[in-house]
Amino acid sequence: MFKNKIFNRVLLAGSFIVTILIIAKLSGVLQYAYVPQAGGEPNIKKNSFVIITNILPYEKFKLLTYNQNSKEFGKGVYVQRLVGIEGDKVKIKNGNLLVNNELVRTGINLKHLYKIDRAFVNDLMLKGMSEKEFYQFDNDYFLTNLSGNELNDNFFYERFINPNPDPEIVKMYHKNWNADNFGPVTIPPGKVFFLGDNRNASLDSRYIGFIDESEIIGRIIYPKN
């Protein structure tokens, strides 16, 4: 009899929790999304899930999700960092982000493109990186995207800044810009500007343009944001 009472209470509590989660999902208070690409690394891993809420404020430099409805780039839910709102002036100079003429120093761990030597490639592959993540630059050096936590002073590395215009960015903004040297642009009313944390491997506002503020779904609460 006592065991039956405990079982019934556990069942009731479980049903209550499931009901609350269903209501939260339907109302948008809690949602989840699958991230199939590496544009959010190192903070949002490729092939991972994120949990989203629409009740927290949309702060700059936080990870948000939004609907991307471009026919050219494919419709879907994007997970990226909000770096500019209407009226802000956004610029990227030699890979460094400036908003309203001020260098952004958030302490966020980002990925950038680096030129590294063969010994560093071998070390990174031993730690689990795939051969497909390296692009041969010349006989001695390779290019790859690395976060600050992956850099190793025992090997040669240096930031690689692309000197050439990116055709896709030129097509969008009609300027000879690329991912490392972009702007400035002033964000129009009702629009926002997003960047992926994997700065040289992200399909973000540099390529797809400004995003309607109304397309924002919510803020990431897991992983920690």
N, C-alpha and C positions, 0 to 999 in steps of 0.2 A: 504493500500500500504506500509506504513512504517513498520507495523507488519510483512508483508511478507518478507521485506528486512532483518529484524532482524532474522526471522526464517531461511531464506536461508543462512545467515552468520553463524548462530549457527550450521546448518546442515553441511555446508562446513568445519567448524572448527572441528566438531566431526568426519567427514569422514577422515580429514587429520590426526587427532590423532590416529584413528583406523589403518590407513595405516602405520603410523610410528611404532605403536606397533607390527603390523604383521611383518614388515620388521625386527624389533629388535628381535622378537621371532625366525624367520627363520634363522637369521644370528648368533644367539647365544648371541647377545649383552644383551638381557634380556630373561630369562627363569624362569620357576617356577617348584617346585617339592613338592610332598606330603610326609610328614614325618609320617609314621605309628607307629614308635617305640619310646620308652622313652630314648634311648641311648644318645640323645643330650640335655636332660634336665639338669639344669633348664633353659638354654638359648634358646633351641629349643623345644617347647612343643610337646608332643605326639599328633598325629592327626592334625597337623598344616601344613600350606604351607609356603615355603620360596621362595624369589625372588633371582635370581642368575644372575651375569654378567660375561662375559669372557674377559672384557677389563681392569679389575683391576689386579695388580700384585698379584701373589700367595705368600703372606707373611706368614712366620712361625707364629704360634699361632693365625691365623685367621681361621674362619669356611669356609670350602670349600665343594664342592660336587664332587664326582667321581663315575665312573662306576665300579661296583664290578661284575666280570664275573666268579666267582668261582662256579662250578657246585655243590660242596659240601655244600656251605653256601647259595646258591641261588643268581641269578642275580638280580641286581637292582641298583638304585642310592642311594649312602650313603651320609649323611651330618655329617661331623666330623671335628675335629680341626687338622690342619697340625702342627705336633710338630717336625718333622725331615726331612731333605733333604739329598741327597747323601753325604756321608762322615761323617755325624753326628753320634755321639755315644749316643744312647738312653738307659736310665736305669730308672727303678722305684724301689725305696727303701722305704719300709714301707708306700706305697701309695703316696710317693712324687716323682715327675718327675724331673729327671736330664738329661740335654742335654749337651754333651761335658764336663761332670764332674761338671757342675754348676747347682745348684738348680734353677728351673724355678719359678720365682715369677712374675706372670703377673697381679695379682689382679682379675683374671677372677673367677666368682662365679661357683664353681664346685659342683657336688654331690659325696659323698663318703658313704661307708657303716658304720653305727653306731649301737652300742648296746645301747638300751634305756630301761627305766623301763615302767611299765604298765601305770603309771599316765601320762607319756609323750605320750604314744600311744593314750590314751583317748583324750588328748588335741589335738593331730594332727588329729584324726578322727572328732572331733568337727569342725576343720578348713577345712574339706573336703577330707582328705586322705581316701582311701578305705582300708577295712580290708585286702584285698588281697596284700597290699603293705608291710605287716608286716609278719615276719617269726619268730616263737617262738624259742628262743635260749635255755631256760630252764624254770623253773616254774615262775621265776621273771622277765626275760628279753626277749627282742625281737630284731631282726635285721631289719633295714630298710635303704634305701638310702635317705640321706638328704643333702640339700645345706646349705651353711653357713648362709643364711638368715632365714632358718627354725629352727636353733638351739635355744634353750631356756634355760637359766641358772637357771630357776626355777625348772627344772627337771634334772634327771640323764641322762647323755649321755657320750659315749666315742667312739673314732674311733675303729672299729673292723678290725684287720689285719688278714686275713686268713693265718694260718700257713701251710696249706697243698698245695701240687702241684695241678695245674688245669690240668686234663687229656687232654683237648683240646689244651692248650698251650704246654704241653709236647709233644703232637703229632705233632704240627707244628714246634717247635724249638728243640726238642729232649733234653730238659733241664728240670730240676725239678723246674720250675717257676710257678707263678700264677699272677693274675692281680695286686696284691699289691707289689710283689717282682719279678721283671722281668729284664732280661738282665744282663750286657750290650750287645747291638747289634750295629754293625756298618752298616749303611745303604749303600747298594751297588749302583754303578753307575746307573742312570736312574730310581731309585726307591725313594719313599717317605714313611713316617710313619705317620699314623693317630691315634688319640685317640678320643673317645667320651667324652663329658663333664660329663656324668653320669658314672664315672670311674669304678664302679663295676657292671654296667648293660649295657655294650656296646660291640657289636660285631665289633671290630676294628682290627688294625694291630697286636695286641697281639695274636689274634685268627686266622686271615685270612692271616697274613704275610705282606710283603712289597707290596706296590702298585706301578704299573708303572706310572711314571710321566705323560705319554701320556693319562692316563685314567682320569685325572683331567678335570672336566667340567667347573668350574668357582667358583667364590667367592660369598658368601652370602652378599647381601646388605640390605635385610630385613628378619627377624628382624635385628636391628642395630648390626653391627659386627665390 
